[in-house]
């Protein structure tokens, strides 16, 4: 089944909901970064939350999520847009531990329990909107739930999960975000809380073949859910040789000349997708000339 997410309303508009299948998308990140299981689970959870949060945006708006904990995994960085495109990486992809007391991948130990989760929204204006909260658990689902409550004042429940095969490939990945709208009555909130307390883990649902629609039916009740939109989900990186060339130009004449003198060539690697772009001496000379022209004001 190809990855996708759904947007929905429930309980006659009192609840906004999202659910996503991200197995192939997280698998692409795992292959590109050679992540080990615990790192895969952490990155996959963040990417799954990210792609649903991206779907909350409009048009060309984008978001960047940064999880900076005190664990050995280092920083998790995720970019997502409103069209189902997402990319992400972790500082230390070869991070792995034994299973925790619950028999699950120990994401909390990898991420850490101290630090920050920040979300930057690029809405196409000069100023970006940034929300930041402290990490409260390191499991990430609870951390995103806390972010919505504190930074966006939206009572929410975020469930994200990743299962990893013995060969490090991704077996199942997906998640949901449930948000209570202003004015929702107490009976609706109590019903959702009761359902959330009895459902199986979201990664188990995905492994057993649940589609995003099935996940929301489990969480909210099929009779309460109205699907609004279905959006394909995929790992997409926006890097290119031209973009890196522009970055090299911005370094200035001296820096580029240093590259030429030291190695006679240069390689640039994208953190998000691990693609590498090579620049020959001739290309660096051209970039140097472009830099001179740029900074001379011509």
N, C-alpha and C positions, 0 to 999 in steps of 0.2 A: 504494500500500500504506500503510495507516494505521500510525503509529508504535507500536512495542511493544518490550518487553524480555522476555528469558527468563532464568529461573534454572535451573541444571543442576548435576548432579554428574558426575564422570568418573573413569575408572580405579577403579571400585568404591569410590567415596567418598573417594579419596585427593586429589581435586581438586574445588574449588568454582568454578563458572564463571557468568558473566553476559555477555549480549550484547544490544545495543540498536540499533534503527533509530530515528533521531531527526531525519530530514530535515524533516518538517513542523514539529516542535517548534522546531528551530533557525531554520527559516524564519519562524516566528511572532515569535521574538525579533528577527530581522533586520528585519522589517517594522515592529515597534513602536519600535525604536531607530535605524532607518536606518543600521545598521552598514555600513561599507565592508568589502571582502573580507578583509583581514588581521584586522581586529577581529572579523568574523563567524567566522573560523576559530578564533580564540582563545576567544571566548565559546562557540561551539558545542562545542569540545573540552571545556571546563570543564563545560558543562551536560550533555553526554553522560556524562562521568565521574560527575557529580553525581547524575544520575537512577539510575545503576546502584548508586552508594553508598547512595542513599536506599532502594533496594530491599533492601539488607542490613539495614535497620531493621525494627522490628515495630510493628504497631498505629498509634498516633498519633505515633510518634517522628519527628523531623525532623532534618535536618542543614543546616548553613550552611557553604559553602566560600568562603574568601577568598584570592585570589591577589594579592599585593601586591608587584609587581616594580618594578624601576627603569627600565623602558621607558616610552615615551610613551603606551601604552594606559592606564596608571593601574591602578586596582583592578578586578579581576573579582570579582563577588559572585554566588553561586548558592545558592538554597534548593531543597531537594528533600525529599520525604517517602516513605513506604513504599508509596504507592499509585500511583506513576508520575507524580506531579505535580512539575513543576520550573519555576523561573523564574530569570532572571538578567539582569545588565546589566554594562556596562563604563563606566568614568569618561569615556573619550574614544572614543565609537563611530565617529567619522570618522577612524580611523587606518588607513593603508594604505601599503605599500611595494612596490617591485618584487619579483619572485620571487627566492628565494634561489638558491644555487649548484646545488641539486638540482631547480630548476624548480618549487618549491613555495612557497606563501604563507609569508612570513617571520614566523611567530608568535614565534620566539625574539627577534627584534629588537623586536617590538611589546611583548612581556611584559617583557623584560629578563632578565638572568642573575643578578642579585642581588636578594634579597628573601626573602619567606616565603610558604609555603602553609599555611593553617590550616584545620582542620575542627572545627566545634563541633557536638556531638550533643545535641539536646534530647530527653531521654528521659522528659519529663514530671515530673521531680523539680526541686527548688529549685536544685540545682547542675547545671550543664551540664558535659559532658566535652569538653575541648579538646585537640587534638593539633596541633603546629606543627613544620614542618621548613623548612630553607632551600630555596630554589629551586635546582635543580641543573642545569637545562638551559634552561628557558623554553619548551620545546616542549610542555610540560604532560603528555603521556603518561608521559615519564620521571619527571616531578616527582611524579605521583600514584603511580607505581611505588615511588619512594623513600619517599613518605609511608607507604605500607602496610608497607614493610620496617622503617622506623625508628620510626614512631609506634604501629603496631599489631602489630609483630613478626610479620607475615604475608608470607612471600615471595610476590610477585605479579608479574603482567605486565599492564600497562594499555595498550591500544591504542585511540586515539581519532582520528577524522579528519573533516574537513569539506572538501567541494569547492564552489566558488562559481561561478555562471554569470557571463557577461560583463555582464549587467544587474544584478549584485549579489544576485540571488536565490540561494537555496541549492539546489544540484544534488543533493548527497548528504551525509548525516551519520550517523555511527554509531560503535560501538565495542565493546570487550570488556574484561572483567577476568577473569583467570585467577588463582586462589589455591591455593597448595600447602598442604594440611592437614598437621597434625603426624603424623609417622609415615610419610609418603609415601616409597616406596622410590626409590633413586637411578635405577633404570631408567626410571621414570615421568618424573622430572625431566629426564633426558637426552633422552627422546623428545619432550617438550614443547619443550625448548630447540631441538632440531633442527627441529621443525615451525615454530616462531616465526621461525627464521632463513630460511625458504623461502617463507612466505606473501606474497601481494600486500598492499599497503596496505589498511587497513580501508575507507577512503573509496572506493577503487577497487572493492572487493567490493560495497559498497552501490550504487555507480553501475551496476555490471553486474547488479544485481538480486538479489544475495544477501540472503536473509532472515537474521535473527539465528541461527536454527538452522543455516543453511549456514555462517555465520561460525565457529561453534563446531566444526562438523564439519571445517572447514579447519584450525583451530588444534589441535584435540584428536583428530581422527579420529572419523568417524561411529560406528564400532564401540565407541567408548569413552564416548560421551555419553549421559546419561540426563536428559531434560528433566523438570523438576519443576513449573514454573509459567510461565504467560504473563501479562504485565501490560501493559495499555494505557499509553502514554506521551503526555503532553500538556503544553503550556505553560499553567499555571494560576497566576493571581495571587490572593492572599488579601486584597488591599486593598479598601476600601469607604469610602463617605462617612462612615459611622458610626465606623469605626476612626480616620479622620483627625480627626473631631470629638472623639473621646476624647483624641487627642493635643493638640488645641488647648485643650481643657479643662485638661489637665495643665500648660499654660504659665502659668496663673494669671491673676487678674483684670487686673493691670496690663498684661501683654503683649497680652491680648485687647482691652483698651480702646485700646491704642496702634494696633492694626490698624484699629479702628473710626474713630479720629481721623485716621489717615493716609490711608486709602483708602475707608473705608465698606464694604469688602467684603474677601474673601480667596479666594485660589485655592491649593489644595494639589495637588502632582503626585507620583505614585508613581514612584520610581526604577526599579522592576522592570518596570512595564508601560506607563509613560508616560500612564496615565489621569489626568485632571485633574478635581478636584472643586471646585465653586464654593460659597461661603458668602456669602449676602447680609448686609446690615447687621442685618436682623432676626434671622437665624440666629446671627450673632456675638453679639448681645445675649443670646440664649437660652443660648449656650455660656458667656458670661460669668457669667450667673446660676448655671448649673450648676457653674462653677468656684468661685464664692463659696461655694455650698452644700457642695461637696466639701471645700474647705480649711478651712471653719469647723467641720467635724465634724458638721454637721446631717444 
